[in-house]
Structures are given as structure tokens and as C-alpha cells.
Amino acid sequence: MPDSLDQLSARLLAFARERDWEQFQSPKNLSMALAGEAGELLEHFQWLTEAQSHALSEEKRRAVAHELADILSYLLRLAERLDIDLIAATHEKIAINECRYPADKVRGDARRATEYDN
């Protein structure tokens, strides 16, 4: 089994190519599919209390895991199609957020960056 993002991405690419699906997997279509899968994930948590969202049944956890897998799959395909290194992009974004949300200033406060005094 693939144990890295690169290996998983390569497996997904092979899966798409074996089915001649690359023609359908444009960045636009993949981003739309990604949004759709995120919506399906939300449906599992809609109307649950905070406590209920932490205490999912095994069946519900498995369904949530499959939605997360769908999201990751579309995300990896989109990154591959756009030649984006997700690891590097994530490190870059964390660095940006460290500046936007200094820990000593925002600890325990969930407001948006634009709502803090700069």
C-alpha cells in the first residue's frame, strides 16, 4: 500500500489512466468534485451536537473515513493536474498563518485574522 502522498498520487493517476478518466479530470471538474465530497462529509455532522460529533458509531466513522478518502483523492488529483507540491504549499501556508495569527496574540480566540488589532 502507498505510504506517502507521492505514492498515493501515483496510484490515483494510474487508476484514472486505466479507465481513460484523465480527460474528465480537469482542474475545474476536480475542484467541483472536491466541493461535492466536502458537502457529503458535512452531511454526516449536520445537526449533531459537539459531543455527538466526537462520539460517532463505528459505522458512521467508516462512512466519514470514506468521505475523507474521497476528498483526499480529488485533492491529490487536482494537485497533480496543476503540478502543485501539496507538502511545500502547506508548509508555506503554515508560515503565512504563523504571521497572521501569532500564538501570543490569538491563543484561545477563533476570530478571523482581519478581526484582530494589527
Backbone as a ProteinNet text record, in pm:
[ID]
protein_1_A
[PRIMARY]
MPDSLDQLSARLLAFARERDWEQFQSPKNLSMALAGEAGELLEHFQWLTEAQSHALSEEKRRAVAHELADILSYLLRLAERLDIDLIAATHEKIAINECRYPADKVRGDARRATEYDN
[TERTIARY]
83.9	0	88.1	46.7	123.2	127	243.4	254	304	301.5	336.4	237.8	230.5	140.3	179.5	309.3	353.8	310.8	325.3	285.1	134.3	60.8	-84.1	-129.8	-68.2	-99.8	-70.8	40.8	75.3	-27.1	-74.2	-175.7	-306.5	-343.8	-465.9	-453.6	-334.7	-311.3	-323.7	-264.3	-273.9	-419.1	-492.9	-635	-711.1	-687.9	-756.8	-716.4	-587.1	-539.5	-592.3	-599.5	-651.3	-796.5	-867.4	-1008.6	-1032.5	-923	-930.4	-1015.3	-992.9	-1069.3	-995.1	-866.8	-794.4	-863.4	-926.8	-995.8	-1105.9	-1159.7	-1267	-1213.3	-1088.3	-1035.3	-958.5	-1030.2	-973	-969.1	-886.5	-887.2	-1026.8	-1103.8	-1240.1	-1325.1	-1324.6	-1408	-1362.5	-1231.9	-1180.5	-1214.4	-1206.3	-1239.9	-1388.7	-1471.5	-1614.6	-1644	-1577	-1594.5	-1547.6	-1438.4	-1385.5	-1487.7	-1548.1	-1650.8	-1771	-1810.3	-1922.1	-1894.3	-1773.4	-1737.4	-1731	-1685	-1683.3	-1826.3	-1918.9	-2059.3	-2112.2	-2072.1	-2114.3	-2058.4	-1937	-1879.6	-1961.8	-1998	-2077.4	-2209.7	-2269.7	-2399.1	-2391.3	-2275.6	-2261.7	-2263.6	-2232	-2223.2	-2337.6	-2414.2	-2524.4	-2619.6	-2652.1	-2748.8	-2695.1	-2571.6	-2515.1	-2467.7	-2471.2	-2411	-2259.2	-2187	-2040.9	-2005	-2071.7	-2042.6	-2072.4	-2184.6	-2219.7	-2118.9	-2065.7	-1969.1	-1837.7	-1812.5	-1691.8	-1715.9	-1841.8	-1876.3	-1952.4	-1893	-1959	-1959.4	-2064.2	-2067.8	-1959.4	-1925.8	-1823.6	-1867.5	-1995.3	-2049	-2037.2	-2069.8	-2062.5	-1915.5	-1827.2	-1683.5	-1630.7	-1674.3	-1629.7	-1681.3	-1806.6	-1862.7	-1787.9	-1757.1	-1679.8	-1540.3	-1478.7	-1345.9	-1348.8	-1453.8	-1465.3	-1484.3	-1560.1	-1573.9	-1440	-1367.2	-1234.5	-1141.1	-1150.9	-1069	-1104.7	-1233.6	-1275.6	-1218.4	-1226.1	-1173.7	-1023.8	-950.7	-805.9	-774.6	-850.1	-826	-842.8	-951.6	-972.4	-868.4	-831.4	-729.7	-595.5	-557.1	-431.5	-435.2	-547.8	-560.1	-550.9	-616.4	-612.2	-470.7	-402.2	-263.8	-175.2	-195.8	-115.9	-142.4	-268.5	-303	-246.4	-234.4	-182.1	-33.4	28.8	170.6	200.6	121.1	138.4	188.7	295.9	350.6	272.6	181.8	96.3	174.2	278.6	359.5	423.4	487.4	552.1	449	334.8	230.7	176.6	162.6	112.2	212.3	340.5	442.7	441.5	429.4	423.7	302.2	187.4	65	72.5	133.7	151.6	236.9	343.2	429.1	350.5	267.1	182.4	89	25.9	-67.9	1.6	126.4	200.9	219.1	235.6	247.2	110.6	8.8	-126	-188.3	-152.3	-210.9	-101.2	-31.3	74.7	15	75.1	19.8	-3.4	88	73.3	-42.3	-87.5	-195.1	-331.8	-335.9	-464.5	-499.9	-416.4	-440.4	-581.8	-658.3	-792.5	-897.7	-865	-957.7	-970	-1089.7	-1109.1	-1156	-1131.1	-1171.5	-1085.2	-1134.7	-1059.2	-943.8	-840.9	-722.2	-757.3	-853.2	-890.4	-960.3	-999.6	-1070.9	-978	-849.7	-753.8	-692.8	-654.2	-580.2	-443.1	-401.4	-268.1	-168
-118.7	0	124.7	225.8	351.3	412.7	462.2	523.2	667	726.4	867.1	932.7	1064.9	1135.3	1112.2	1109.3	1086.2	948.5	847.2	712	702.3	764.8	763.6	838.2	951.3	1028.3	946.2	876	791.3	679.1	622.3	516.4	571.9	691.5	754.6	789	835.5	866.5	738.9	630.2	503.1	456.8	472.2	435.7	513.7	645.5	729.8	692	669.8	636.3	501.7	404	271.4	279.2	381.5	397	507.8	568.4	679.9	794.2	826.1	930.9	1063.3	1066.1	1193.6	1300.9	1259.6	1356.1	1430.9	1371.5	1433.8	1507.2	1480.7	1531.2	1661.4	1761.3	1895.1	1960.1	2061.3	2131.2	2179.5	2230.8	2275.6	2160.5	2049.2	1935.3	1875.1	1866.2	1810.7	1900.7	2032.4	2122.4	2114.1	2097.7	2082	1949.7	1843.4	1714.1	1721.5	1791.8	1809.9	1881.5	1986.6	2059.7	1969.9	1890.2	1798.5	1697.8	1643.3	1545.8	1611.8	1735.9	1807.9	1825.7	1851.8	1861.1	1729.6	1619.1	1487.9	1461.5	1507.2	1494.2	1574.5	1695.9	1780.8	1716.1	1643.8	1580.3	1484.2	1423.4	1328.7	1399.7	1527.8	1602.7	1701.7	1724	1819.6	1779.5	1873.7	1861.3	1784.6	1738.1	1673.2	1779.6	1744.9	1832.7	1815.3	1903.1	1888.4	1751.6	1713	1583.8	1467.9	1472.5	1365.6	1356	1470.5	1468.4	1400.9	1392.8	1324.4	1176.4	1137.3	1000.5	927.8	919.1	853.2	702	640.7	494.6	444.7	318	261.7	270.3	246.7	255.5	398.7	496.8	637.4	678.8	632.5	663.6	609.7	490.9	432	513.6	557.2	640.7	774.1	832.1	957.6	933.5	821.5	789.1	779.5	722.1	710.3	846.9	934.8	1071	1143.4	1128.7	1190.3	1135	1005.8	944.7	1001.8	1021.3	1082.9	1223.8	1299.9	1436.8	1436.1	1349.9	1341.4	1299	1205.4	1158.2	1270.3	1344.8	1456.1	1565.5	1589.8	1691	1652.6	1527.4	1481.3	1485.5	1448.2	1453.6	1597.9	1689.1	1830.5	1884.8	1853.4	1898.4	1842.1	1715.2	1654.5	1724.6	1750.9	1815.2	1956.6	2024.7	2161.7	2168.1	2052.4	2044.2	2126.7	2101.8	2168.7	2067.3	2101.9	2019.8	2054.5	1966.8	1995.2	2009.4	1931.8	1942	2080.4	2122.6	2254.5	2365.6	2353.3	2456.1	2465.5	2351.9	2352.2	2414.9	2383	2447	2598.2	2641.7	2785	2849.1	2782.8	2837.8	2842.8	2743.1	2745.5	2865.6	2891.3	3006.5	3137	3147.5	3267	3280.9	3170.5	3175	3202.1	3158.8	3190.3	3341.3	3410	3556.7	3621.7	3568.8	3626.5	3602	3492.3	3453.6	3423.3	3524.6	3498.8	3433.6	3325.7	3247.1	3331.6	3421.7	3502	3601.6	3629.4	3726.1	3660.4	3538.8	3477.6	3352.8	3313.1	3188.9	3186.7	3082.5	3064.2	3154.2	3223.4	3316.5	3277.5	3251	3194.9	3297.6	3425.1	3524.7	3514.2	3574.3	3579.9	3678	3663.6	3748.7	3895.7	3929.6	4069.3	4130.6	4049.3	4099	4130.7	4102.2	4131	4267.6	4332.1	4456	4425.9	4496.4	4472.3	4572.2
0	0	0	-71.6	-72.8	66.6	106.6	238.7	232.3	113.9	101	5.7	11.6	-79.5	-224.4	-252.3	-389.4	-440	-356	-396.5	-413.8	-324.6	-334.8	-460	-487.4	-607.6	-733	-733.6	-848.6	-866.3	-756.6	-765.8	-820.6	-776.5	-827.3	-975.2	-1015.5	-1156.3	-1240.4	-1194.6	-1266.3	-1274.4	-1165.4	-1162.9	-1269.9	-1276.7	-1375.8	-1517.8	-1539.9	-1674.3	-1721.5	-1631.8	-1669.1	-1715.5	-1672.4	-1706	-1809.1	-1856.5	-1950.6	-1894.3	-1767.5	-1699.8	-1692.8	-1728.9	-1722.7	-1805.5	-1913.6	-1999.8	-1925.5	-1820.7	-1742.9	-1619.6	-1584	-1458.8	-1478.9	-1528.9	-1542.1	-1403.9	-1386.2	-1257	-1217.2	-1312	-1282.7	-1231.1	-1302.4	-1262.4	-1130.6	-1111.6	-986.2	-868.1	-886.2	-775.5	-743.5	-845.3	-821.1	-749.5	-790.7	-724.6	-579.3	-556.2	-420.7	-332.9	-386.1	-310.4	-282.2	-379.4	-360.2	-250	-249.3	-145.4	-8.7	-2.8	125.4	176.3	83.8	122	176.3	115.1	164.1	303.7	329.1	463.3	563.8	526.4	615.6	654.4	561.1	588.7	707.2	727.8	839.1	974.3	975.8	1101.4	1120.6	1014.4	1022.2	1133.3	1216.9	1325.6	1446.5	1442.5	1561.3	1660.4	1786.6	1887	1880	1946.4	1953	2010.2	2118.5	2182.1	2087.2	2017.7	1924.4	1810.4	1768.2	1657.7	1698.1	1827.1	1876.7	1903.8	1913.3	1954.9	1844.5	1727.6	1614.7	1632.1	1583.4	1582.5	1485.9	1497.7	1409.1	1263.1	1237.9	1101.9	1047.9	1131.6	1089.8	1070.4	1158.5	1143.3	1010.9	974.2	846.9	728.8	735.4	629.4	619.9	733.6	736.7	679.8	715.4	662.2	510.2	456.1	309.9	244.5	308	253.6	258.6	367.3	377.3	269.8	243.5	138.8	2	-23.2	-149.9	-162.3	-53.5	-54	-82.5	-12.8	-34.1	-177	-229.1	-365.7	-466.7	-456.8	-550	-529.3	-404.5	-376.1	-438.6	-423.9	-482.9	-634.8	-694.2	-840.3	-888.8	-818	-855.4	-845.2	-737.7	-721.1	-832	-867	-973.9	-1105.9	-1135.7	-1263.2	-1272.7	-1157.9	-1157.1	-1122	-1103.4	-1067.2	-941.3	-837.9	-709	-607.3	-540.2	-433	-306.3	-265.4	-150.7	-20.5	-4.4	117.9	125.2	16.8	13.9	30.1	-37.7	-27.8	114.3	180.4	317.3	412.4	396.8	480.6	459.4	334.8	303.8	369.7	361.6	419.8	571.9	634.3	780	819.1	744.5	773.3	761.5	659.9	643.6	763.6	804.1	916.1	1049.2	1062.7	1184.9	1198.8	1087.1	1089.4	1110.6	1045.5	1056.3	1193.4	1255.6	1383.4	1485.2	1535.3	1634.3	1759.5	1804	1914.4	2038.8	2071.2	2192.7	2182.5	2063	2040.8	2025.7	1974.8	1938.1	2017.9	2109	2182.9	2241.5	2206.7	2260.5	2198.1	2091.4	2026.4	1879.6	1832.9	1698.8	1595.5	1621.2	1521.5	1396.2	1287.5	1162.7	1178.5	1097.3	1106.5	1093.6	1008.4	986.7	1107.1	1203.9	1322.1	1437.6	1425.8	1530.2	1506.8	1614.3	1600.2	1545	1445.7	1386.6	1434
[MASK]
++++++++++++++++++++++++++++++++++++++++++++++++++++++++++++++++++++++++++++++++++++++++++++++++++++++++++++++++++++++

